[in-house]
Amino acid sequence: METAILSGLDASKALYQSLEERIARLKDQNITPGLAAVLVGNNPASEIYVKNKTKKFEALGLKTDVFRLEESVSEDELLSLILDLNKNADFHGILVQLPLPKHINSEKVLNAIVSTKDVDGFHPENAGLLSIGKPRFIPCTPKGIIFILKHFKIDLTGKHVVVIGRSNIVGRPISILASLKDLGNATVTLCHSGTKDLKYFSKQADVLVAALGSPEFVDASYIKEGACLIDVGINRVEQDGKSKIVGDINQESVSGIASALTPVPKGIGPMTIAMLVENTVLSAELLLN
Ligand code: NAD
C-alpha cells in the first residue's frame, strides 16, 4: 500500500491563504491582530519555538512582541505582566511559552490570562467550552490535527479514532474534538500510561493519534493495515553522533502499511503554529462582535 504523506506545510499554506482576507477585513477597520509572547529564562528550545511562532505573525503583517523575563523573575512580577497584557488593547492573544522555571506555578500563570485572549486554549473556561461542544479557542495542536485531516479530505465520521496520550494540550482535547458531531463525529478511544494492552486498542484505529512523547514508540506492530497515522511527537534524539528530531511513530516501520501519515518534521508542527495565528485572528474578530 502506498502511504500518503500529509504535509503540514501544504495544509498550513492553505490556512494562511484563507486568513489573508480575514486579516484585510480587520485592517480595514484599523485592527491589526496582535500576539504578546512571554518568554521566561534562556531555554534554547523555547527560544526557537517563540521565534518560529512570531516569524509567521510578522510575515502576515500582524503585530507581535516578545516580552523577555529573567529566569529569576518572581511569580508576582510575571503575574503583573500578564495583568497588564490582559488590559493592553494592542494584543488579542497572549502566549506564555512553557516550560516556566520551577519556582513558578505554571497553572496559576496560565489561568491569569484573560480567557478572551487565551489563544493557546489552555484556560479552564476555554477547556470547559470545548468539552460542552461550544469551542471558542481550541488548543492549537488538536485544532491543527482536525484541519490537516479536513485539508486532505480524511473524513472522521463513523471512524474509530484512537488517541495515545491524555495531556490537556494534545491528547484530551483531540479526543473531545474528534467526538464532537460537527468537527469529527468519530468514535474515540483515549489511551494513556495506565492503559493495559495498548496494542489491542491501537490496532483497531482507523485514525491513530500518537501524542505520548516517546521517540518512535509506535511501529508496525501497533497498527492495522490502511490506518491513517497522526504523529504529534517532537523528540530530540542523538543518532550517529548527530542530534535530530523524531516523532512518536517509527515512520520507516509503518510506511507501506499505513494509508496516510503526518511526517516529522513538517507535519503537525507547522499546523500548531498556523492555528495560533488563526486563534489570534479569531480573537480580534470576536472583539468586533
Ligand atoms: P505529556 O508528557 O504531557 O503527555 C504524554 C501522555 O502520554 C500522558 O498522558 C501519558 O499518560 C501518555 N503516555 C506516555 N507514555 C505512554 C505509553 N507508553 N503508553 C501509553 N500512553 C503513554 O506530553 P504532551 O505535551 O501531550 O506531548 C506529547 C508529544 O507531542 C511530545 O513529544 C511533545 O513534544 C509533542 N508535542 C508536539 C506538538 C507539535 O506542535 N507537534 C505540540 C505539543 C506537543
Residues whose N, C-alpha, C, O or C-beta is under 5 A from the ligand:
A	BS01	NAD	T141 I164 G165 R166 S167 V170 G171 C191 H192 S193 A211 L212 G213 V232 G233 I234 N235 I268 G269 T272
